[in-house]
Amino acid sequence: MRALARDIAGARNAIRDLERDLLAFEDTKRLKGWLREMRRPAEIAPFNDCPF
């Protein structure tokens, strides 16, 4: 029963987090601002660790 209660609490937390995240998509200006702040990692050359 304790494991079930722990799983239920985890699921409730996950649902709460998802609902909060979905609110960001309702405000398009906020979403666009967040997307602009996201930075892609620099491209890493393939075989960068190859000594040849």
A tleap script that builds the chain and sets N, CA, C and O, in Angstrom:
source leaprc.protein.ff14SB
mol = sequence {
  NMET ARG ALA LEU ALA ARG ASP ILE ALA GLY
  ALA ARG ASN ALA ILE ARG ASP LEU GLU ARG
  ASP LEU LEU ALA PHE GLU ASP THR LYS ARG
  LEU LYS GLY TRP LEU ARG GLU MET ARG ARG
  PRO ALA GLU ILE ALA PRO PHE ASN ASP CYS
  PRO CPHE
}
set mol.1.N position { 0.819 -1.198 0.000 }
set mol.1.CA position { 0.000 0.000 0.000 }
set mol.1.C position { 0.864 1.263 0.000 }
set mol.1.O position { 0.506 2.273 -0.605 }
set mol.2.N position { 2.005 1.187 0.687 }
set mol.2.CA position { 2.878 2.371 0.725 }
set mol.2.C position { 3.430 2.680 -0.658 }
set mol.2.O position { 3.540 3.841 -1.054 }
set mol.3.N position { 3.777 1.620 -1.386 }
set mol.3.CA position { 4.302 1.828 -2.736 }
set mol.3.C position { 3.237 2.446 -3.629 }
set mol.3.O position { 3.534 3.325 -4.438 }
set mol.4.N position { 2.005 1.990 -3.485 }
set mol.4.CA position { 0.907 2.546 -4.266 }
set mol.4.C position { 0.698 4.021 -3.929 }
set mol.4.O position { 0.523 4.846 -4.826 }
set mol.5.N position { 0.715 4.350 -2.648 }
set mol.5.CA position { 0.552 5.741 -2.227 }
set mol.5.C position { 1.681 6.605 -2.777 }
set mol.5.O position { 1.455 7.744 -3.184 }
set mol.6.N position { 2.903 6.058 -2.787 }
set mol.6.CA position { 4.053 6.795 -3.319 }
set mol.6.C position { 3.898 7.001 -4.822 }
set mol.6.O position { 4.211 8.075 -5.337 }
set mol.7.N position { 3.415 5.974 -5.532 }
set mol.7.CA position { 3.198 6.089 -6.973 }
set mol.7.C position { 2.110 7.107 -7.291 }
set mol.7.O position { 2.237 7.879 -8.241 }
set mol.8.N position { 1.046 7.108 -6.503 }
set mol.8.CA position { -0.039 8.068 -6.712 }
set mol.8.C position { 0.462 9.485 -6.489 }
set mol.8.O position { 0.144 10.388 -7.263 }
set mol.9.N position { 1.237 9.683 -5.444 }
set mol.9.CA position { 1.785 11.010 -5.172 }
set mol.9.C position { 2.705 11.451 -6.300 }
set mol.9.O position { 2.680 12.617 -6.694 }
set mol.10.N position { 3.511 10.546 -6.822 }
set mol.10.CA position { 4.387 10.872 -7.943 }
set mol.10.C position { 3.606 11.233 -9.190 }
set mol.10.O position { 3.967 12.160 -9.915 }
set mol.11.N position { 2.529 10.492 -9.437 }
set mol.11.CA position { 1.694 10.776 -10.605 }
set mol.11.C position { 1.013 12.135 -10.461 }
set mol.11.O position { 0.909 12.885 -11.432 }
set mol.12.N position { 0.555 12.449 -9.268 }
set mol.12.CA position { -0.076 13.757 -9.041 }
set mol.12.C position { 0.917 14.885 -9.264 }
set mol.12.O position { 0.574 15.913 -9.847 }
set mol.13.N position { 2.138 14.697 -8.804 }
set mol.13.CA position { 3.170 15.718 -9.016 }
set mol.13.C position { 3.476 15.885 -10.501 }
set mol.13.O position { 3.647 17.004 -10.986 }
set mol.14.N position { 3.543 14.765 -11.216 }
set mol.14.CA position { 3.819 14.827 -12.648 }
set mol.14.C position { 2.688 15.542 -13.380 }
set mol.14.O position { 2.942 16.346 -14.277 }
set mol.15.N position { 1.448 15.256 -13.006 }
set mol.15.CA position { 0.301 15.912 -13.628 }
set mol.15.C position { 0.326 17.408 -13.344 }
set mol.15.O position { 0.066 18.213 -14.238 }
set mol.16.N position { 0.636 17.785 -12.110 }
set mol.16.CA position { 0.711 19.204 -11.757 }
set mol.16.C position { 1.782 19.902 -12.591 }
set mol.16.O position { 1.565 21.008 -13.087 }
set mol.17.N position { 2.942 19.250 -12.746 }
set mol.17.CA position { 4.012 19.844 -13.540 }
set mol.17.C position { 3.608 19.984 -15.004 }
set mol.17.O position { 3.900 21.000 -15.636 }
set mol.18.N position { 2.937 18.966 -15.545 }
set mol.18.CA position { 2.494 19.027 -16.933 }
set mol.18.C position { 1.469 20.138 -17.143 }
set mol.18.O position { 1.517 20.852 -18.145 }
set mol.19.N position { 0.550 20.281 -16.205 }
set mol.19.CA position { -0.441 21.347 -16.323 }
set mol.19.C position { 0.226 22.718 -16.298 }
set mol.19.O position { -0.171 23.619 -17.037 }
set mol.20.N position { 1.233 22.875 -15.452 }
set mol.20.CA position { 1.958 24.150 -15.397 }
set mol.20.C position { 2.692 24.400 -16.717 }
set mol.20.O position { 2.712 25.522 -17.221 }
set mol.21.N position { 3.293 23.340 -17.270 }
set mol.21.CA position { 4.008 23.495 -18.534 }
set mol.21.C position { 3.060 23.835 -19.675 }
set mol.21.O position { 3.403 24.623 -20.556 }
set mol.22.N position { 1.876 23.246 -19.663 }
set mol.22.CA position { 0.912 23.530 -20.725 }
set mol.22.C position { 0.447 24.973 -20.706 }
set mol.22.O position { 0.093 25.517 -21.752 }
set mol.23.N position { 0.441 25.598 -19.558 }
set mol.23.CA position { 0.048 27.004 -19.479 }
set mol.23.C position { 0.971 27.885 -20.310 }
set mol.23.O position { 0.542 28.911 -20.838 }
set mol.24.N position { 2.232 27.492 -20.427 }
set mol.24.CA position { 3.186 28.274 -21.209 }
set mol.24.C position { 2.785 28.301 -22.676 }
set mol.24.O position { 3.054 29.286 -23.365 }
set mol.25.N position { 2.145 27.243 -23.172 }
set mol.25.CA position { 1.746 27.198 -24.570 }
set mol.25.C position { 0.516 28.051 -24.841 }
set mol.25.O position { 0.253 28.394 -25.994 }
set mol.26.N position { -0.234 28.399 -23.820 }
set mol.26.CA position { -1.395 29.251 -24.014 }
set mol.26.C position { -0.981 30.698 -24.259 }
set mol.26.O position { -1.684 31.431 -24.954 }
set mol.27.N position { 0.133 31.109 -23.706 }
set mol.27.CA position { 0.629 32.470 -23.891 }
set mol.27.C position { 1.732 32.422 -24.956 }
set mol.27.O position { 2.877 32.085 -24.656 }
set mol.28.N position { 1.377 32.761 -26.199 }
set mol.28.CA position { 2.331 32.607 -27.294 }
set mol.28.C position { 3.543 33.519 -27.156 }
set mol.28.O position { 4.644 33.136 -27.553 }
set mol.29.N position { 3.367 34.708 -26.607 }
set mol.29.CA position { 4.524 35.598 -26.426 }
set mol.29.C position { 5.521 34.981 -25.465 }
set mol.29.O position { 6.730 35.035 -25.690 }
set mol.30.N position { 5.009 34.396 -24.395 }
set mol.30.CA position { 5.889 33.764 -23.414 }
set mol.30.C position { 6.592 32.553 -24.020 }
set mol.30.O position { 7.773 32.323 -23.761 }
set mol.31.N position { 5.871 31.784 -24.822 }
set mol.31.CA position { 6.454 30.618 -25.479 }
set mol.31.C position { 7.549 31.042 -26.449 }
set mol.31.O position { 8.628 30.451 -26.471 }
set mol.32.N position { 7.271 32.057 -27.244 }
set mol.32.CA position { 8.276 32.524 -28.202 }
set mol.32.C position { 9.516 33.049 -27.486 }
set mol.32.O position { 10.638 32.811 -27.932 }
set mol.33.N position { 9.320 33.752 -26.392 }
set mol.33.CA position { 10.461 34.237 -25.617 }
set mol.33.C position { 11.293 33.095 -25.072 }
set mol.33.O position { 12.523 33.142 -25.087 }
set mol.34.N position { 10.607 32.066 -24.591 }
set mol.34.CA position { 11.322 30.904 -24.060 }
set mol.34.C position { 12.093 30.202 -25.172 }
set mol.34.O position { 13.231 29.777 -24.971 }
set mol.35.N position { 11.474 30.082 -26.342 }
set mol.35.CA position { 12.154 29.432 -27.460 }
set mol.35.C position { 13.367 30.235 -27.919 }
set mol.35.O position { 14.385 29.658 -28.301 }
set mol.36.N position { 13.264 31.553 -27.882 }
set mol.36.CA position { 14.411 32.385 -28.270 }
set mol.36.C position { 15.580 32.214 -27.302 }
set mol.36.O position { 16.743 32.284 -27.700 }
set mol.37.N position { 15.260 31.990 -26.034 }
set mol.37.CA position { 16.317 31.828 -25.035 }
set mol.37.C position { 17.012 30.476 -25.136 }
set mol.37.O position { 18.143 30.315 -24.676 }
set mol.38.N position { 16.337 29.519 -25.733 }
set mol.38.CA position { 16.937 28.190 -25.861 }
set mol.38.C position { 18.116 28.270 -26.821 }
set mol.38.O position { 18.020 28.868 -27.893 }
set mol.39.N position { 19.175 27.691 -26.442 }
set mol.39.CA position { 20.366 27.677 -27.298 }
set mol.39.C position { 20.683 26.228 -27.663 }
set mol.39.O position { 20.665 25.330 -26.822 }
set mol.40.N position { 20.969 26.040 -28.925 }
set mol.40.CA position { 21.384 24.711 -29.362 }
set mol.40.C position { 22.863 24.550 -29.034 }
set mol.40.O position { 23.637 25.501 -29.149 }
set mol.41.N position { 23.248 23.360 -28.629 }
set mol.41.CA position { 24.681 23.149 -28.379 }
set mol.41.C position { 25.457 23.266 -29.688 }
set mol.41.O position { 24.945 22.952 -30.762 }
set mol.42.N position { 26.674 23.714 -29.578 }
set mol.42.CA position { 27.520 23.850 -30.761 }
set mol.42.C position { 27.690 22.489 -31.423 }
set mol.42.O position { 27.787 21.459 -30.756 }
set mol.43.N position { 27.722 22.512 -32.725 }
set mol.43.CA position { 27.902 21.269 -33.472 }
set mol.43.C position { 29.277 20.688 -33.158 }
set mol.43.O position { 30.279 21.402 -33.169 }
set mol.44.N position { 29.314 19.432 -32.890 }
set mol.44.CA position { 30.575 18.741 -32.625 }
set mol.44.C position { 30.965 17.999 -33.907 }
set mol.44.O position { 30.169 17.252 -34.476 }
set mol.45.N position { 32.194 18.219 -34.341 }
set mol.45.CA position { 32.661 17.564 -35.548 }
set mol.45.C position { 32.680 16.041 -35.329 }
set mol.45.O position { 33.123 15.568 -34.283 }
set mol.46.N position { 32.207 15.295 -36.304 }
set mol.46.CA position { 32.243 13.841 -36.149 }
set mol.46.C position { 33.686 13.356 -36.068 }
set mol.46.O position { 34.575 13.919 -36.708 }
set mol.47.N position { 33.904 12.347 -35.305 }
set mol.47.CA position { 35.229 11.755 -35.112 }
set mol.47.C position { 36.222 12.760 -34.544 }
set mol.47.O position { 37.410 12.729 -34.867 }
set mol.48.N position { 35.719 13.656 -33.688 }
set mol.48.CA position { 36.570 14.683 -33.097 }
set mol.48.C position { 37.670 14.076 -32.223 }
set mol.48.O position { 38.719 14.691 -32.031 }
set mol.49.N position { 37.439 12.892 -31.702 }
set mol.49.CA position { 38.434 12.277 -30.827 }
set mol.49.C position { 39.381 11.354 -31.587 }
set mol.49.O position { 40.226 10.701 -30.974 }
set mol.50.N position { 39.255 11.291 -32.896 }
set mol.50.CA position { 40.102 10.417 -33.715 }
set mol.50.C position { 41.478 11.083 -33.875 }
set mol.50.O position { 41.550 12.239 -34.292 }
set mol.51.N position { 42.566 10.377 -33.551 }
set mol.51.CA position { 43.903 10.988 -33.634 }
set mol.51.C position { 44.450 11.093 -35.053 }
set mol.51.O position { 45.525 11.665 -35.233 }
set mol.52.N position { 43.772 10.576 -36.058 }
set mol.52.CA position { 44.309 10.592 -37.423 }
set mol.52.C position { 43.839 11.769 -38.203 }
set mol.52.O position { 44.204 11.924 -39.368 }
savepdb mol mol.pdb
quit
